[in-house]
């Protein structure tokens, strides 16, 4: 799930490792610079359903797997991630080339601005 692209401001939840399926949260500031990544210490490619959550506060980006914090990263004090004009994508960032499709099952996707 993502909003924005590598060259723009961006936020996303992704799977980084095709074998273990370690999820990560990524935010990138305006102009596509200075990405911050919180990578989970556990994988989820085990055939079971998992709840994966990216959570941002003013100072920290945290990834939770099954409601347990499994990784975090500090955010700079002024860090704008506002990908204006970009769609929210689930499962792939686009329908064109280089779209990083997810070939698995996704259920119950939520986005909350709290």
Beta strands, then each sheet from edge to edge (+ up, - down):
strand 1: 2-3
strand 2: 10-15
strand 3: 22-29
strand 4: 33-43
strand 5: 52-56
strand 6: 60-65
strand 7: 68-74
strand 8: 88-89
sheet 1: 4+ 3- 2+ 1- 8+
sheet 2: 5+ 6- 7+
end
